Each structure stands twice: as structure tokens, then as C-alpha cells.
Amino acid sequence: MIELLLLFIVGGFSPLGVIVGARYIAARQWQASLVAYKLRFPATLSVDDVTRWLAHVQATTHAPKYALLSLPPVALETVATTQGVTTYLLVAESAKAKALAGLRGSLPGVRLEEMPPAFARQRPIFRVAAELTMTNHARPLAVERSDSTATNLLAALQPLSQDTEIHLRWIGVSAGTPSPVRSPAAGRHEGVSLLEEGLIRDAEEVRAARLKQADPLLHAVVRVGVVSNSVSTAYALLGRVWSVFHMLNAPGVRLVPRRNCTSGLSRHSDVGQ
């Protein structure tokens, strides 16, 4: 009730204010309801297995048409310490049954260990953190290099010195079902969002957009945070991890930093939708 009252006060009863306020409240509720599972992947895990799981995430987080809010997103967090590298699944309590079913169905052999309730809400302080974004959302990244990128990313997470950690968080929710991409000869720009209107100008760009839409699409964000007592060490580790993502760059699209936050950033503030 209090949150509803705040929604109307902050929103000023305007449609835009109400939508922004509702999404803020939904993000806080998602954050407060998170449950975490430690994942142990089988040695035979492949890119195709992960692709099938992401397709399941896309299907189960697909919001109804014209919905004001998206369904709760799914998050993966990889934590690297001196003890090794561990990956956790974080989902809202209301969505955990679907998420666990998708994991077991898409990744045979995966082992899950439920973490204590307080785990998902315990937040270290990052010395430095950054967030990835794409320069062009209508073109595909170099997904054919996914396997080698994953291998190099894992290698970049080790070794670490004492009292140093690297956190990678991947948050994803369905991007819906896009309309077909029409030829520019038709004089129309269907199948892309308003942000991409006008980006498709020739046949090559049409092929790229169609290739992008061949697989299930997610609205996703990748965040990297480093815990360290030294600012210089934190930046060095961030650069070591960050450079690996350049392997996914392709003609017309790159991964670039959207936000770069320095000391004092709490991981608690790094988990909003």
C-alpha cells in the first residue's frame, strides 16, 4: 500500500511518471525476492546447450502483449576469487520453478545447490564496475566466436590475489517476438524498434537484421565489478576481463561501456532491472 501511494506521489498521476514508478517498484521487489542456486555444469557443456537454455529463458519471461511491466528477469552471476570460479543462478521466488525446469531440461547433468536466503542480498563493495552495451541493436555480434570467447573469459578470471574478486552478472528477459524485417524497397522499417528506425537502409543490413532475429531475442545487460583494496589493481583486472568481450565485435556493432563507476559502488545498487 505504501509503495502504491509513493507511485502516485512520484508519478504525479501522469502516465509516464506512473510507468517509471511502477518499473522502479517492480525492480525493487524483484531484488528483494531473489533466490540463488550454485551451479555445477557438466564437463560436456556446449554452446548449443546454453543456446537452448537461453531460448527457454526467452519463452518463460515473454510478457503478454501491451503489458506495462516485463516478467521477472533471470540472472547469472559468475564470481571469481582466489578459490576459483563459481556461477550462481538468481531468480525471483515466483519464477524459480520455471527457471529450474528449464535448466534441467536444457542442460542435462547440471547440478544445483540452493544457497541460504541471505546470500542473494549480501552485497560487497566494488572498487570499480562497468556495464556493457551494444552500439547497434539491429546487427548480430560474432556469435560464431562464442566458444572461444567463453574460454578466454574464464582464463581472464584467474589468477587473483588475496582479498580480490571479480563479479560478472548477466541479466536477461524476453525481448518479445519481432515482426519480419521487410526489404527497404518496400519503403518500410518493420521489425525493428523505434530506437533502430532508419538503421536498415540496404540489402546487407536487411540480411544482418534477419540473421539477428533468427534466434530468440533477449533484453540483456552485462555488468562487471571488481572488489579490491587497490584502485590500480581493480582497473587492471577490469581491463583484463573487458578486453575479452571485444572478441564478439562484428562489422557495424561493438560492445562498449555504458557506465563506468569507481570506488564506493555497492553491488546492491547493481542489480536493478
N, C-alpha and C positions, 0 to 999 in steps of 0.2 A: 504493500500500500504506500509506504514511504517513497519507494522508487518510482511508483506511478505518479505521485504528487510532484516529485522532482522533475520527472519527464515533462510535465506540462508547464512547470515553472521555467525550466531551462529552455524548453522549446518555444515558449511564448505563444502556444496554440497555433503556430504556423506549421504547415505541412513539412517543410524542410527541417525545422527545428525538432519536430516530433520524431521524424525518421532518424536524425542524427542521435537524438537522445535515446531512442529505442535500441539502436545498434550499440550504443555505449553500454547500456544496461545489460544487453544480451552478452556482450563481451565480458563484462564483469561476472555475470552469472556463470558463463562457460568456464572462466578461470577458476571460480570458486568450487565448481563441481568436478574438476578434473580428477581422474583416477589414473594411476600409472602402472605399467607392466614392463618388467625387464624382459627383453627378447634375446633368445639364443637361436641364431639362424643355423640351418643345416649346412654342411660343407659343400653341398651340391647346389646351393642357391645361385640362381642365374638372373640376368637382366629380364628375361621373359617372365620369370616368376614374379618379380617386382612389378612389371608392367601389368600383369593380371591382377595383382592386389590393388594397384592404383585405379584400375578400371572398376573394381568393386567399391573403392572409396568414392569414386565419381558417381556411381549409381546410388549408393546409400546416403549420400549427402545432397542429392538432387532436390532442390526446393520446388514446391508447386509453382506453377506459372503465376506471375504477378504477386508473389509472396513479398511482404515487406522486409522480412529477415531471412537470411540463409539458415540452413540447418547447422547444428554444431559441427565445426571442423574437426579434423583428425590431425594429430601432431606426432612427429617422430623426433626424438632428441638423442643425439649421439654425444656422449660425454667421454672425453679423453683425459686421463690422469696418469700419474706415474705407474699405476697398477695395470693400465691397459685401456681398452676402448669398449664401452658398453652402450647399447642402444635401448631406448625406452619408448614405449607407445603411450601416448597421453590422449585420453578421450573423455568426453563428458559422461557422467554416470548414466544418463539416459540413453546413450548411444553405444555403451560398451558391448552389449550382446551382439549387435550387428558388426561391430569392429572386430570382435574376437572370432566370430563366424567367418568373416572374410579372410582373416589371417590364416586360419586353419584350412580353409578351402583353397586359398591361392598359394600358400607357402607350406606345402606338406613337410612335416618334420620340424617346424618351428616350435620352440619350447617357450612357454610364458610363465613368469613368476610375478604374482601380484605384489606390489610394493605397499608399505604402510600408508594409511590415508594422508599423513602429513608430508609424505615425500614430494608430491606434486606441488606443494605450496611452500616448500623450503627453498629459499632464493639466495644464492651467493651474490656478491657484488662484482660486476665486471669492471676490469680496468679499462678495456676498450671493446667496442662492439660495432658491428656494421650490418646493414641489410642489403640484400641483392634485389635488383630489379632488371627487367629487360628493356632494351632500347626500342624494340619493335614487337608488339604482341600479335602481329599477323603473320610473322615468319617463324619457322621452326628452328630450334637450336640444333647443333650437330649431335643428334641422339645416337648416331652410329658410333660415336666415341664414348658412350655411356659406360661401357665396361672398363675401358682404360682410365676414364675419369674417376670412377669409383675406386679403382686400385690405387691410383696416385693420391686420392683424397685420404684414404686410410693410412697411407705411408706418411702423409704430411702431419698426421695427428700424433706421431711419435718420432723421437723420444721427447719427454718432458722432464723438467726439473721439479724438485720438491715444491709444494705449495703453488703449483701451476696447473691450470685446467683449460681445456678448450671445449666449448659447447656449440654444437650445430643444431639448430631447430628448424624443422621443415613443417609448415602448417599448410594444409590443403583442404579445399571444399569444392564441390562441383561447380563448374562454370556453365552448367546447363547444356542444352542441345542446340548447337548453332544452326542457322539456316544455310542452305547451299550457297557457295560463293559463285556469283554469276560472272560471266565474261564482261570485261569493260566495254565491249562492243554494244552491250545492251544498255549502256548508259546508266547503270545502276550499281550500287555498292552494297548488295545484300550479303548477309552472313558475317558481317563484322560489327563491332560495337561502334558507338558514336565517337569514341576516342580514336578509332582507326579509320574513320570515314575519310575517304580520299587517298588512302595509302595504296590501294590497289589500282594501278594505272596501266599495266600491260600484261601480256600473256604469262611472262615469267613470274610475276607477282601473284597472278591467279593460281598458278601451279603450286607456288610456295604456300599460299593460304589453304589450298585444298589438302596439301600434304599435312599441314598443321592440324587440320580438322579430321584427319583420317583416324586418329586415336581419341579416346575420351579426354576431355579437357578439364583442367582444374584451375581454380584461382588459388595460387600458391605464393608463399613467401619463404625465403631462406634467411635465417639470421645466424650470425657468427659472433660469439662472445668469448673473451679471454679473461681468465682470473689469474692475476699475477701481482706480486709486490713491486715489480719494476715496470715502469711505463715503456721503456725501450724494449724489454723482453716481450711485453704484450703486443706491441706493434710488429715486432719481428715475427711472432707466431701468427698474428692475424694475416700478415703478408704471405707467410708460408702456405697457409690454407687458401687464402683468397686467390693466389695465382693459379691454383689448380682449376678453378672454375672457368678460367679463360679457355680451357680445352674445349668447352662447349660452344664457344663463339662460332658463328657462321656468317656468310655474306649477308649483310643487311640487318644483323641482330647480334647484340653483345650483352653480356651480363656486367652490370656496372653497379657501384654503390648508390643506394638511395639515401641512406642515413649512415653517418659515422659518428658515434658517440664515444667520448672519452671518459676518464675516470669518474666513478661515482654512479654509474648506471646500474640500477638493480635489475636482476633478472626477472623480478616480479613485474616490472613495467614492460617487459619484453615479450609478453605472451598475449597481448590483446588480439582480437580477431581483425 
